Amino acid sequence: MLRANPAFAAVAVLSIALGIGANTAIFSIVDAVMLRWLPVKDPGRLVNLATNPPRPNPSHNFPDYLYLRDHSRSYSGMIAFTGGRPTGFSVRDPGAQGGTQLVAVSMVSGDYFEVLGVEPALGRVFNAEDNKAEGAHPYAVLSYAFWQRAFGGDTGVIGKGIVLNGAPFTVAGVARSGLAGVTVGLSPDLFIPIMMIRQVNPSMRDWNSRRMWWLTVLPNQIRNGDDQSKSLVLEIGPNDA
Protein backbone atom coordinates (compact mmCIF):
# COMPACT_ATOMS: atom_id res chain seq x y z
CA MET A 1 0.00 0.00 0.00
CA LEU A 2 2.85 2.36 0.86
CA ARG A 3 4.60 1.58 -2.42
CA ALA A 4 1.35 2.30 -4.28
CA ASN A 5 1.00 5.66 -2.51
CA PRO A 6 4.52 7.10 -2.24
CA ALA A 7 3.30 10.62 -1.39
CA PHE A 8 1.16 9.33 1.48
CA ALA A 9 4.02 7.11 2.65
CA ALA A 10 6.44 10.04 2.67
CA VAL A 11 4.06 12.21 4.74
CA ALA A 12 3.43 9.35 7.19
CA VAL A 13 7.13 8.59 7.68
CA LEU A 14 7.94 12.30 8.04
CA SER A 15 5.16 12.77 10.63
CA ILE A 16 6.39 9.80 12.68
CA ALA A 17 9.99 11.03 12.46
CA LEU A 18 9.00 14.53 13.61
CA GLY A 19 6.99 13.10 16.50
CA ILE A 20 9.84 10.89 17.68
CA GLY A 21 12.35 13.70 17.28
CA ALA A 22 10.19 16.19 19.20
CA ASN A 23 9.62 13.79 22.09
CA THR A 24 13.33 12.96 22.25
CA ALA A 25 14.25 16.64 22.27
CA ILE A 26 11.68 17.47 24.97
CA PHE A 27 12.86 14.62 27.21
CA SER A 28 16.47 15.68 26.72
CA ILE A 29 15.62 19.23 27.81
CA VAL A 30 13.57 18.06 30.82
CA ASP A 31 16.32 15.63 31.82
CA ALA A 32 19.03 18.24 31.56
CA VAL A 33 17.13 21.19 33.03
CA MET A 34 14.80 19.64 35.62
CA LEU A 35 16.32 16.33 36.66
CA ARG A 36 20.03 17.12 36.70
CA TRP A 37 20.04 20.88 37.12
CA LEU A 38 20.11 21.30 40.89
CA PRO A 39 23.66 21.86 42.20
CA VAL A 40 22.95 20.31 45.61
CA LYS A 41 24.02 17.18 47.42
CA ASP A 42 22.22 14.06 46.08
CA PRO A 43 19.67 15.92 43.90
CA GLY A 44 18.17 12.59 42.82
CA ARG A 45 16.88 12.06 46.37
CA LEU A 46 14.79 15.21 46.51
CA VAL A 47 11.02 14.70 46.52
CA ASN A 48 8.38 17.32 45.75
CA LEU A 49 5.69 16.64 48.35
CA ALA A 50 2.07 17.15 47.29
CA THR A 51 -1.35 16.45 48.79
CA ASN A 52 -4.46 14.92 47.22
CA PRO A 53 -2.93 12.39 44.75
CA PRO A 54 -5.88 12.48 42.28
CA ARG A 55 -5.26 16.22 41.82
CA PRO A 56 -1.78 16.91 43.29
CA ASN A 57 -1.40 20.20 45.12
CA PRO A 58 2.24 21.15 45.91
CA SER A 59 1.27 24.02 48.25
CA HIS A 60 1.42 23.58 52.02
CA ASN A 61 0.77 25.62 55.13
CA PHE A 62 3.41 26.21 57.78
CA PRO A 63 1.84 24.20 60.68
CA ASP A 64 1.47 21.12 58.45
CA TYR A 65 5.08 21.48 57.31
CA LEU A 66 6.23 21.48 60.95
CA TYR A 67 4.15 18.41 61.73
CA LEU A 68 5.40 16.50 58.69
CA ARG A 69 9.00 17.48 59.40
CA ASP A 70 8.80 16.30 63.02
CA HIS A 71 6.75 13.11 62.48
CA SER A 72 7.88 11.69 59.16
CA ARG A 73 9.60 8.28 59.30
CA SER A 74 10.51 8.33 55.60
CA TYR A 75 12.93 11.26 55.38
CA SER A 76 16.04 12.46 57.12
CA GLY A 77 15.35 16.09 56.24
CA MET A 78 12.51 18.27 55.04
CA ILE A 79 12.59 21.92 53.99
CA ALA A 80 9.97 24.56 53.25
CA PHE A 81 10.41 27.60 51.04
CA THR A 82 8.87 30.11 48.65
CA GLY A 83 10.12 30.46 45.10
CA GLY A 84 11.09 34.13 45.10
CA ARG A 85 8.78 37.05 45.85
CA PRO A 86 9.36 40.54 44.39
CA THR A 87 10.71 42.71 47.20
CA GLY A 88 12.14 46.22 47.43
CA PHE A 89 15.87 46.18 48.24
CA SER A 90 18.37 48.86 49.19
CA VAL A 91 21.62 49.10 51.14
CA ARG A 92 21.23 50.58 54.63
CA ASP A 93 24.80 51.55 55.44
CA PRO A 94 25.68 55.29 55.44
CA GLY A 95 27.22 56.47 52.22
CA ALA A 96 25.74 53.66 50.15
CA GLN A 97 25.16 54.45 46.50
CA GLY A 98 22.07 53.68 44.44
CA GLY A 99 18.39 53.61 45.27
CA THR A 100 15.82 50.90 45.82
CA GLN A 101 15.60 48.05 43.34
CA LEU A 102 13.23 45.11 43.00
CA VAL A 103 14.72 41.72 43.87
CA ALA A 104 13.43 38.17 44.28
CA VAL A 105 13.44 37.02 47.92
CA SER A 106 12.90 33.40 48.93
CA MET A 107 11.67 32.69 52.46
CA VAL A 108 13.17 29.42 53.68
CA SER A 109 13.18 27.13 56.70
CA GLY A 110 16.16 27.19 59.03
CA ASP A 111 17.52 23.86 57.79
CA TYR A 112 17.19 24.80 54.11
CA PHE A 113 20.90 24.90 53.30
CA GLU A 114 21.81 22.04 55.63
CA VAL A 115 19.32 19.60 54.09
CA LEU A 116 20.41 20.56 50.59
CA GLY A 117 24.04 20.05 51.59
CA VAL A 118 25.04 23.56 50.48
CA GLU A 119 27.96 25.33 52.15
CA PRO A 120 28.35 29.13 52.16
CA ALA A 121 30.82 30.83 49.88
CA LEU A 122 31.20 33.53 52.52
CA GLY A 123 29.96 34.02 56.07
CA ARG A 124 27.28 31.58 57.22
CA VAL A 125 23.95 30.20 56.10
CA PHE A 126 20.85 29.72 58.25
CA ASN A 127 20.43 27.19 61.02
CA ALA A 128 17.45 25.95 63.05
CA GLU A 129 17.77 28.80 65.59
CA ASP A 130 17.16 31.36 62.84
CA ASN A 131 13.62 30.07 62.36
CA LYS A 132 12.31 29.53 65.89
CA ALA A 133 10.94 32.93 66.88
CA GLU A 134 8.93 35.26 64.69
CA GLY A 135 10.78 38.43 63.76
CA ALA A 136 13.80 37.59 65.93
CA HIS A 137 16.49 36.91 63.33
CA PRO A 138 16.61 39.60 60.62
CA TYR A 139 19.35 37.96 58.59
CA ALA A 140 19.71 37.48 54.84
CA VAL A 141 21.82 35.15 52.73
CA LEU A 142 22.70 36.48 49.30
CA SER A 143 22.84 34.33 46.21
CA TYR A 144 26.31 34.24 44.70
CA ALA A 145 25.12 35.92 41.48
CA PHE A 146 23.39 38.73 43.39
CA TRP A 147 26.46 39.24 45.56
CA GLN A 148 28.52 39.74 42.42
CA ARG A 149 25.93 41.95 40.76
CA ALA A 150 24.90 44.19 43.66
CA PHE A 151 28.10 44.26 45.74
CA GLY A 152 30.78 43.56 43.15
CA GLY A 153 31.93 40.47 45.04
CA ASP A 154 32.98 42.58 48.05
CA THR A 155 34.15 40.20 50.79
CA GLY A 156 33.30 42.85 53.35
CA VAL A 157 29.60 42.38 52.70
CA ILE A 158 29.13 40.20 55.81
CA GLY A 159 27.44 42.25 58.49
CA LYS A 160 26.35 44.91 56.02
CA GLY A 161 22.92 46.44 56.62
CA ILE A 162 20.26 46.13 53.93
CA VAL A 163 16.58 47.04 53.72
CA LEU A 164 13.85 44.75 52.38
CA ASN A 165 10.44 46.38 51.90
CA GLY A 166 11.41 48.96 54.53
CA ALA A 167 12.57 46.40 57.12
CA PRO A 168 16.22 46.32 58.26
CA PHE A 169 18.21 43.11 57.72
CA THR A 170 21.85 42.13 58.08
CA VAL A 171 23.80 40.08 55.54
CA ALA A 172 24.82 36.82 57.23
CA GLY A 173 26.39 35.06 54.30
CA VAL A 174 26.65 34.35 50.60
CA ALA A 175 25.42 31.05 49.14
CA ARG A 176 27.76 28.86 47.16
CA SER A 177 28.18 29.63 43.47
CA GLY A 178 25.67 27.80 41.30
CA LEU A 179 22.87 27.57 43.85
CA ALA A 180 19.90 29.48 42.46
CA GLY A 181 17.10 28.00 44.53
CA VAL A 182 15.46 24.64 43.97
CA THR A 183 12.61 25.68 41.67
CA VAL A 184 13.51 25.45 38.00
CA GLY A 185 13.05 28.81 36.31
CA LEU A 186 13.14 30.82 39.55
CA SER A 187 16.42 32.27 40.81
CA PRO A 188 16.10 34.11 44.16
CA ASP A 189 18.50 36.96 44.79
CA LEU A 190 18.29 36.66 48.57
CA PHE A 191 17.10 34.18 51.18
CA ILE A 192 15.53 35.09 54.52
CA PRO A 193 14.03 32.95 57.32
CA ILE A 194 10.33 32.14 57.06
CA MET A 195 9.88 33.63 60.52
CA MET A 196 10.71 37.06 59.07
CA ILE A 197 7.78 37.09 56.66
CA ARG A 198 5.75 39.73 58.53
CA GLN A 199 8.70 42.13 58.42
CA VAL A 200 8.71 42.14 54.60
CA ASN A 201 4.99 41.46 54.12
CA PRO A 202 2.88 42.76 57.05
CA SER A 203 -0.36 41.71 55.33
CA MET A 204 0.49 38.02 55.81
CA ARG A 205 -1.34 37.81 59.14
CA ASP A 206 -2.40 34.19 58.66
CA TRP A 207 0.96 32.90 57.48
CA ASN A 208 1.18 30.52 60.47
CA SER A 209 -2.31 29.07 60.12
CA ARG A 210 -3.71 26.06 58.29
CA ARG A 211 -5.85 28.42 56.23
CA MET A 212 -2.93 29.74 54.17
CA TRP A 213 -1.26 27.38 51.70
CA TRP A 214 1.81 29.21 50.48
CA LEU A 215 4.89 27.02 50.93
CA THR A 216 6.61 24.34 48.89
CA VAL A 217 7.79 21.36 50.96
CA LEU A 218 10.76 19.34 49.77
CA PRO A 219 11.87 16.19 51.64
CA ASN A 220 15.37 14.85 51.09
CA GLN A 221 17.41 11.70 51.65
CA ILE A 222 14.93 8.87 52.11
CA ARG A 223 15.98 6.81 55.10
CA ASN A 224 17.16 3.22 55.25
CA GLY A 225 18.11 3.22 51.57
CA ASP A 226 14.47 3.14 50.48
CA ASP A 227 13.74 3.72 46.83
CA GLN A 228 11.60 6.75 46.03
CA SER A 229 9.07 4.58 44.23
CA LYS A 230 8.16 2.85 47.50
CA SER A 231 5.50 4.06 49.89
CA LEU A 232 6.52 6.98 52.08
CA VAL A 233 5.15 6.83 55.62
CA LEU A 234 3.89 9.94 57.36
CA GLU A 235 2.53 9.49 60.88
CA ILE A 236 -0.51 11.77 61.04
CA GLY A 237 -2.75 11.37 64.05
CA PRO A 238 -6.57 11.62 63.93
CA ASN A 239 -6.51 15.00 65.68
CA ASP A 240 -3.95 16.50 63.33
CA ALA A 241 -5.97 16.67 60.12
N, C-alpha and C positions, 0 to 999 in steps of 0.2 A: 504493500500500500504506500509506503514511504517512497519507494522507487518510482511509483506511478505518479506521485505528487511531490516532486522535488521542492517546489516553493513552500508547500505546507511543512514538509520535513525540515527545511532550513529554518523556518520561523519557530517550529517546535523545539528544535535542538538549541537555537539561540536563546529562547525563553528559559529553557531549563538551565543552560549555562549561566545566564544572568542571575537566575534565582540562587543557584549554588554559590556563585561568586559573591553575591550580595550578603548572603548568610555567613559565608566564611569571613568576609571583611568585617561585618558587624561583630561576630564573636571575637575576632582578633582584637578589635578596639575595646570591647567590654573586658576581655581578659587582661589586656595591657593596662587599661585605665582604671577599672574598678576592682579587679581581683588581685593585681600585683602592684598597685600604685602606692599603697600606704607605707611610708618609710618608718615603720614601728617594729617592735620585737614580735615575731611570730604573727604576722598579719593574717595568715590562714586560719588562725584560731579565734578570730573576732566573730561575734555573732550579733546581728541586728535583731534585738528583741522586739516582738510585736504582740499585740493582743488580738483576740477574736480571729482565729485561723481562717474561717470562711471569707472574711473581709479584713485582712491584716491592717492593723493601725499601729504605726511605729511611734506614736506620741504617748508620753507617760506623764503622770503628775509626780511631784517631788515626794510625798509620803509613800506612794507605792514603790518608787525607786529605792527609798531607804529600807522598806520592808524586804523587797526582793534581794537587795544587797546583803542584808543581815541574815536572811533565812534560806538562801539558795544553797543546795547541796551539789549543784552541778558545775559551779564556776569558782575559780580562785580569785576573781576580781570582777568588778562591775562598775562602769562609769556612767555618768549622766552629763549631758552638755546641750548647748544650743549651737546651731550652725554658724551664726555670725550676724548679729543685729547692727544696723546702721546706728552709729553713735558719734556725737560731737567730741572731738579730741583737740586738746591744745597742751602746750608745755607750761607748767606752773612756775618754774624757777624764774627769779628776777633776771631781766636782761634777755630773756628768750625771744627769738625772732619768729615771725610768722604768726598768722591768726589761727582760728579754729578750722579744722577740716573734718570731713566725714570719714569714719573708719568702721571696719567690721569687727565687732567685739563678740567673742564666744564666752558664755558663762559655763563654767565647768565644775565638776565635783573635785574635792580635795585630792583624791587619788588618781586623777585624770592622767597625769604624766607617769606616775609610778606604774599603773596598770598597763599602759602602752609601752613601758620600757624605754621612755625617752629621757635622756639626760639633758641638762641645760648647757647651752654654749657659753653662758656667762651668768653669774649670780646663782640663783636657786629657782626651782619650780615650786608649785604648791604642794602642801602635805595635808593630812587629815585635819590638823588643827586650824587650818585656814578656812575650813568650811563647817565649823561647829556652832558659831554664834553669828546671828544676823547683824550685818553692818560692822563687825569687829575687826575685819582684816582687809583694809583697803589697798590691796596689792594687785599689781598687774604683771603679767609675763608677756613680753613682746615676741611676736614671731620674728624669725631671723631676717626675713625679707623686709619687714616693716622697720626693724632696727637699722638695717642698712639704708633704707629709703628716708626715714624720718630723722635719724640721728647720725647718719653717715658712718655707722659702725663704731661710734664712740664707746670705748670700753668704760668710760666714766658715767655711763647711763644708769648704773645700779644706784638706787637711792634717789634718783631724780624725781621731782614732783611733776605729775601730769594731771589733767582735768578731763573727766569723761562726763558729758552731759551736765556740767557744772559741779560735779562731785570730785573732791581731791583724792588722788591715788598716788601710790609710790611704786616705781618700777622695782620689782624684786628680782627679775631675771630675764634672760633671752632664751627662747627655745632653740633646740638644735636645728641646724640648717637642714632644709628639706621637709620638716614637719609643717604642714599647712592645714591642720585639722584632720578630721577623719570622715568628712563628708565630701565625696567627689564633687567638684565644681564649686565648692565654697572654701575660701582661704581666709580665715580670720587674721586680722592684723594684731589683735591683742587678746589675751585670755584673762578673765577675772573670776573669782570664786562665785558660785551660785548664790551664796549668802549675801553678796553685795548687790543683788538685783534691784532692791528698792532705792539704792543710792543713784543708780543710773536710769531707773524707770520707776518713779514713785507711784505710777498708776497701777502697778502690779500688786495690788493689795492681797489677792487670793493666790499668790504664787505658791504658798505652802499648803494648799488645800487640795482635796481630791476632785474639786470642781474644775481645776485648770490643768489641761493636758498640753504641756509646752516643751517637754524635754525628750531628747533621744537617749535611750538606754542601750549601752553596748557592753555585754559580758565578754570576758576574755579568759583564755587558758582553761579549757574544760578539764576538770579534775580526773585523776585516776586513769589518764590516757584514753578517756572515752572518745569515740568518734562523734563528730558533730551531727551525723545522721541519726544517732540514737536519741531516745527520749531524754529530755532534760527535766530534772525534778525540781520543782519549786514548792516548798512547804508553806502553803497558805491556809491559815486556820479559818474556821467558819465565821469568826467575828471580824475577819480582816478584809472582807470583800469590799 
